Amino acid sequence: MKIIYTMILGLMVAAVARGQYGEEEGNFTIQALLGGVQYDGLDFTSPDGTNTTDMASLPQLGGVWSTVPKGDKLSFGLECTFLLGFKFDDTSYYAGNNNIYVSASSYLWLIDFSGGGYANLMLGKKARLYGAAGPLIMLSFYGSKQEYTSGTPNSSQSETAYGFGAYARAGLEFEVHNGGYLGAGVRCNWSNIDFDAVSNSSDVSGIAGFITYTAGL
């Protein structure tokens, strides 16, 4: 968890520093995102087939690099996005007719790289509305382990998968200091990532919500 907190702090410090000390003639912006995502169809079955783990809801953090909007009102640009989602689950349950006690642990990491075009609309001098869309690449790392009290050999499984898809996002931000905007946004994404060895699930789609901070406008 220390690594995760360090990443969050680093994103926020970089964005704030860009907003406070970056030159106005800079040609890009940095946006920090912190929130969570809800996916469809991310239920994984344990190696012994007796337990299902729900990995559909994950916290997410990330950052966006984008070109500076040009124009007083409506303008267009390009962006690149990195998002990291993660979840850890520990459960205990009884399995089989002999009430074998099982201790199970699972983890899931989802890494999302995306990029595309965006539109930025200034609402007066203190607020902005934006939207973006484009292709994405998603990488996943899943693993689980079961430990039994009956003397049965422990079991485990893991899988690395990737897929391609698309995303669309939108948000509203308000200026909190010169060149710095704070707000919220939503993001929808779809990927054909396939967990063949684990749960036979594919075509993963989800919707996420974020608190955002943008610097460098």
C-alpha positions as CSV (number, residue, x, y, z in Angstrom):
1,M,0.0,0.0,0.0
2,K,3.0,2.4,0.5
3,I,3.7,2.2,-3.2
4,I,0.1,3.1,-4.1
5,Y,0.1,6.1,-1.7
6,T,3.5,7.2,-3.1
7,M,2.1,7.1,-6.6
8,I,-1.0,9.2,-5.7
9,L,1.2,11.7,-3.9
10,G,3.6,12.0,-6.8
11,L,0.8,12.6,-9.3
12,M,-0.8,15.3,-7.2
13,V,2.6,17.0,-6.4
14,A,3.5,17.0,-10.1
15,A,0.2,18.5,-11.2
16,V,0.2,21.2,-8.5
17,A,3.8,22.1,-9.3
18,R,3.0,22.4,-13.0
19,G,0.0,24.7,-12.2
20,Q,1.9,27.0,-9.8
21,Y,5.3,27.2,-11.4
22,G,4.8,26.1,-15.0
23,E,5.2,28.8,-17.7
24,E,2.0,29.9,-19.3
25,E,3.5,29.3,-22.8
26,G,3.9,25.6,-22.0
27,N,2.4,23.3,-24.7
28,F,0.9,20.6,-22.5
29,T,-1.2,20.0,-19.4
30,I,-1.1,17.3,-16.6
31,Q,-4.2,15.9,-15.1
32,A,-4.3,13.7,-12.0
33,L,-7.2,11.3,-11.5
34,L,-8.3,9.4,-8.4
35,G,-11.5,7.4,-8.2
36,G,-12.9,3.9,-8.9
37,V,-14.4,1.8,-11.6
38,Q,-17.2,-0.7,-11.8
39,Y,-16.8,-3.5,-14.4
40,D,-19.2,-6.1,-15.7
41,G,-18.3,-9.8,-15.6
42,L,-15.2,-10.0,-13.4
43,D,-16.2,-12.9,-11.1
44,F,-13.3,-15.4,-10.8
45,T,-13.7,-19.0,-9.6
46,S,-11.2,-20.6,-7.2
47,P,-9.0,-23.4,-8.4
48,D,-11.1,-26.0,-6.5
49,G,-14.3,-24.6,-8.0
50,T,-16.0,-24.0,-4.6
51,N,-15.7,-20.2,-4.3
52,T,-16.3,-17.2,-6.5
53,T,-14.5,-13.9,-6.0
54,D,-16.0,-10.6,-7.2
55,M,-13.4,-8.3,-8.7
56,A,-15.8,-6.0,-10.4
57,S,-15.2,-2.9,-8.3
58,L,-11.7,-1.5,-8.2
59,P,-10.1,1.7,-7.0
60,Q,-8.2,3.5,-9.8
61,L,-5.6,6.2,-10.0
62,G,-3.8,7.7,-13.0
63,G,-2.7,10.6,-15.0
64,V,-3.4,12.4,-18.3
65,W,-1.0,14.2,-20.6
66,S,-2.6,16.5,-23.1
67,T,-1.9,19.4,-25.4
68,V,-2.9,22.8,-24.2
69,P,-6.4,23.9,-25.5
70,K,-6.1,26.7,-28.0
71,G,-8.9,29.3,-28.2
72,D,-11.1,31.3,-26.0
73,K,-14.2,29.0,-26.1
74,L,-14.2,25.7,-28.0
75,S,-10.9,24.1,-28.8
76,F,-9.5,20.7,-29.6
77,G,-6.3,18.7,-28.8
78,L,-4.8,15.3,-28.1
79,E,-4.3,13.3,-24.9
80,C,-2.6,10.2,-23.5
81,T,-3.9,8.4,-20.4
82,F,-2.5,5.9,-17.9
83,L,-4.7,4.3,-15.3
84,L,-4.0,1.7,-12.7
85,G,-6.7,-0.4,-11.0
86,F,-6.1,-2.9,-8.3
87,K,-7.9,-5.2,-5.8
88,F,-7.0,-7.7,-3.1
89,D,-9.4,-10.1,-1.6
90,D,-9.0,-12.5,1.4
91,T,-11.8,-14.9,2.3
92,S,-12.3,-18.1,4.4
93,Y,-15.0,-20.7,3.8
94,Y,-15.9,-24.4,4.3
95,A,-15.9,-26.6,1.2
96,G,-17.1,-30.2,0.5
97,N,-19.0,-32.7,2.6
98,N,-16.2,-32.9,5.1
99,N,-16.3,-29.2,5.9
100,I,-12.8,-28.6,4.8
101,Y,-11.7,-25.1,6.0
102,V,-10.2,-23.1,3.2
103,S,-8.3,-19.8,3.4
104,A,-8.2,-18.1,0.0
105,S,-6.5,-14.9,-1.2
106,S,-6.7,-13.2,-4.7
107,Y,-5.4,-10.2,-6.4
108,L,-6.1,-8.3,-9.6
109,W,-4.1,-5.6,-11.3
110,L,-5.5,-3.8,-14.4
111,I,-3.3,-1.4,-16.4
112,D,-5.0,0.8,-18.9
113,F,-3.1,2.8,-21.6
114,S,-5.3,5.0,-23.9
115,G,-5.2,8.1,-26.0
116,G,-7.2,10.1,-28.5
117,G,-8.7,13.4,-29.3
118,Y,-10.5,15.8,-26.9
119,A,-12.6,18.9,-27.0
120,N,-12.5,21.6,-24.4
121,L,-15.2,24.2,-23.8
122,M,-14.5,27.2,-21.5
123,L,-17.5,28.2,-19.5
124,G,-16.6,31.8,-18.7
125,K,-13.2,32.4,-17.2
126,K,-13.3,30.0,-14.2
127,A,-14.8,26.7,-15.5
128,R,-14.2,24.3,-18.3
129,L,-16.1,21.3,-19.8
130,Y,-14.2,18.6,-21.7
131,G,-14.7,15.3,-23.4
132,A,-12.4,12.8,-25.0
133,A,-12.4,9.4,-26.8
134,G,-10.1,7.0,-28.5
135,P,-8.5,3.5,-28.5
136,L,-7.0,1.7,-25.5
137,I,-4.8,-1.2,-24.5
138,M,-5.6,-3.1,-21.2
139,L,-3.2,-5.4,-19.4
140,S,-4.2,-7.6,-16.4
141,F,-2.5,-9.7,-13.8
142,Y,-4.6,-12.1,-11.8
143,G,-3.7,-14.6,-9.2
144,S,-5.3,-16.7,-6.4
145,K,-4.2,-19.2,-3.8
146,Q,-6.1,-21.6,-1.6
147,E,-4.8,-23.2,1.7
148,Y,-6.6,-26.2,3.2
149,T,-6.6,-27.4,6.8
150,S,-7.4,-31.0,5.9
151,G,-3.9,-31.9,4.6
152,T,-5.0,-31.4,0.9
153,P,-2.2,-29.9,-1.1
154,N,-2.5,-26.2,-1.5
155,S,-3.7,-24.9,-4.9
156,S,-3.0,-21.7,-6.9
157,Q,-3.6,-20.2,-10.3
158,S,-2.5,-17.1,-12.1
159,E,-2.9,-15.4,-15.5
160,T,-1.7,-12.5,-17.5
161,A,-4.0,-11.2,-20.2
162,Y,-4.3,-8.2,-22.5
163,G,-6.9,-6.8,-24.9
164,F,-7.8,-3.8,-27.1
165,G,-10.8,-1.6,-26.9
166,A,-12.0,2.0,-26.7
167,Y,-12.8,4.7,-24.1
168,A,-14.8,7.9,-23.8
169,R,-14.7,10.4,-20.9
170,A,-16.1,13.7,-19.9
171,G,-15.6,16.1,-17.0
172,L,-16.2,19.5,-15.5
173,E,-13.6,21.5,-13.6
174,F,-13.3,24.9,-11.9
175,E,-10.3,27.1,-11.5
176,V,-8.9,27.0,-8.0
177,H,-5.8,29.0,-8.7
178,N,-4.0,30.5,-11.7
179,G,-3.6,27.6,-14.1
180,G,-5.0,24.9,-11.8
181,Y,-8.5,23.3,-12.1
182,L,-10.3,21.0,-9.7
183,G,-13.4,18.9,-10.6
184,A,-14.8,15.5,-11.4
185,G,-15.3,13.3,-14.4
186,V,-16.7,10.0,-15.7
187,R,-15.1,7.5,-18.0
188,C,-16.6,4.5,-19.9
189,N,-14.4,1.9,-21.4
190,W,-14.6,-1.5,-23.3
191,S,-11.9,-4.1,-24.0
192,N,-11.9,-7.6,-25.5
193,I,-9.5,-8.8,-22.8
194,D,-10.0,-12.5,-22.3
195,F,-9.4,-14.5,-19.1
196,D,-9.5,-17.9,-20.7
197,A,-7.6,-19.9,-18.0
198,V,-9.5,-18.3,-15.1
199,S,-13.1,-17.6,-15.8
200,N,-13.7,-17.6,-19.6
201,S,-14.8,-14.0,-19.4
202,S,-14.2,-11.5,-22.2
203,D,-15.5,-8.2,-23.6
204,V,-15.0,-6.4,-20.3
205,S,-16.8,-3.0,-20.0
206,G,-17.0,-0.6,-17.2
207,I,-17.7,2.9,-16.0
208,A,-15.5,5.0,-13.7
209,G,-15.8,8.2,-11.7
210,F,-12.9,10.4,-10.7
211,I,-11.9,13.5,-8.8
212,T,-9.5,15.4,-11.1
213,Y,-7.0,18.1,-10.9
214,T,-5.5,19.7,-14.0
215,A,-2.5,22.0,-14.1
216,G,-0.9,24.0,-16.9
217,L,-3.9,25.4,-18.7
